[in-house]
Amino acid sequence: MDIVRPSDTGYAALQHVYSSTGRPGSILLPRTTTEVAEALAIVRASGRPFAVRSGGHGISSIATNTGGDVIDLRALASVEPRGGRSVRVGPGARWGAVAWALAPHGLAISSGDSGDVGVGGLATTGGIGLMGRAHGLTIDRLRGAEIVTADGTARRVSGDEEPDLFWAIRGAGANFGIVTAFDFEASETADVVQTTAVYQPIDLAAFLQAWGRTVETAARRVSAFLYLGAGPTPFAQATIVYAGDDLEAAAPEIERFLRIPGLAGQRAAVTPYAAVPLTSGAPHTGQQRAATHTGLAVHLDQDLSDRIAVLLRSAGVDMVQIRSVGGAINDVDPAATAYAHRHQNFSVTAVSVRGGDAFHDAWESVHPRMDGMYLSFETDHAPSAVAEAFPPATLARLRDLKARWDPDDLFDQNFDVSRTSAELS
C-alpha cells in the first residue's frame, strides 16, 4: 500500500476532490481488501479526522480534509463480468468505465448522468440514473458486497450473509464500513434511444406541470432528467432515455415530450448506454464549488411548479435539476433497503455557484413541499438532513445497527446516523 504525504511526488494530484480543495496529512492508497483493513487500522490509530474516497467525483466535499487522513480507493477499480448478468465492480471505478466495460457483453447498470462519479459513494447511497424507471436504483441491482467494518474485519454481505448489514449499506453504507467490492446483477441493455431536447417555455410553471404529467405517464422504459437555468428568461434542457433500441416503441414515447409547449430543438439517436453518462476524465482540483439543496417530490403539481418557477428567479440560484424516479424504483418495498423513498416520482435539486444566505432563503419556499431526501445531492450536512433522508422506522433500525456494527462511531463523516449524532443535533 502506498502512502502519499504532502512532500511526495504525486500529492498534488490526490489532495483535492471535485467539489473541494484539501491538504490531508496522508493519503493511503490500498490495492486489496486486506490493505483497506490495514489502512483503516492506521488512520484509527492516528486519532486524526479521516475521509474515505472512492476516486470519482461527487457533490459532497467530505472526501478530503486538511490535516487528517484520506483512504483513497481508486486502485480498487476492476470491473469483472462473471457470467450471465453478474458483474463485480470495485469501489474505485468510475461509472463511465463500468458502462464501457459492460457494453461488449450487452449489459448495463443504471448509475447517474455523469460517468466521472465514483462507484463507491453512489452504490452505497442509492443511484438515481437515466434508466431508473426501467431498472430501479443502482442499489436495487446489488446482490452482495465485501465490506471492512469498523473492527477491521472483512465481511461478505448479501441477502443470506449478514442480511441486516446488507440492508443498511443499500442507502446508508458510508455509516457502516468501507465496501471493497460490489456484486451487481446488470440489465440486458446494450443500446438505448437518447433524446436531447431544448425548451424555451413562455409559462415556466405550466411547462413544469406538463413535464411532470408526461414523465409520470410515460412508459417505464423512459427516464428523463430536466435541467433548468435560472434568470428572467426560462430555458431548459432535457435528457430523455428509452431503455432499449426498439425505435418503433420508443418513437411515440419521445414524441410526447416533444409536444410539450416551448420546444426549441431536439436531437435523438440510438446509442450505446455507455455513451449516455457524460464522462470527461478531468482531474479533480476542487473546481466545482457549487452549493446544493435537494428533496424528493411525488408530483409536479401547480403549487410546487409555481414555487420552483419563483425559485429560478431568486437571487443566488443558478440552476434547478429535476430527475425522474418512480417506475421500477417504486416497485421495491420501502422496508427492503435503507433507501426507503419508494413513492415519489421526482428528485428536485437547486444549485448555486455562490451559496450563502440568499440561496438558503430561496430554497425555503420549496423545502416544505419536499417529501424526503436523496443524500448524495445535498451539500448541507446539517443533522436535520438525516431525518429527511430516512423515515422514522428506517432511521430507528439504522441507529440500532450502527450501535452494533460501529459502536464508537468511527464512520461519522457522511450524514451520521448514530444516536450520539442525534443527541447533539
Buried (B, 14 or more C-beta within 10 A) or exposed (E): BBEBEEEEEEBEEBBBBBBBBBEBBBBBBBBEBEBBBBBBEBBBEEEBBBBBBBBBBBBBBBBBBEEBBBBBBBBBBEBEBEEEBBBBBBBBBBBBBBBBBBBEBEBBBBBBBBBBBBBBBBBBBBBBBBBBBBBBBBBBBBBBBBBBBBBBEBBBBBEEEBEEBBBBBBBBBBBBBBBBBBBBBBBEBBBBBBBEBBBBBEBBBBBBBBBBBBBBEBBBBBBBBBBBBBEEEBBBBBBBBBBBBEEEEBEEBBEBBBEBEBBEEBEBEBBBBBBBBEBEEEEBEBBBBBBBBBBBBBBBBEEBBBBBBBBBEBEBBBBBBBBBBBBBBBEBEBEBBBBBBBBBBBBBBBBBEEBEEBBBEBBEBBBEBBBBBBBBBBBEBEBEBBBBBBBEEBBEBBBEBBEEBBEEBBBBBBBBBBBBBBEEE
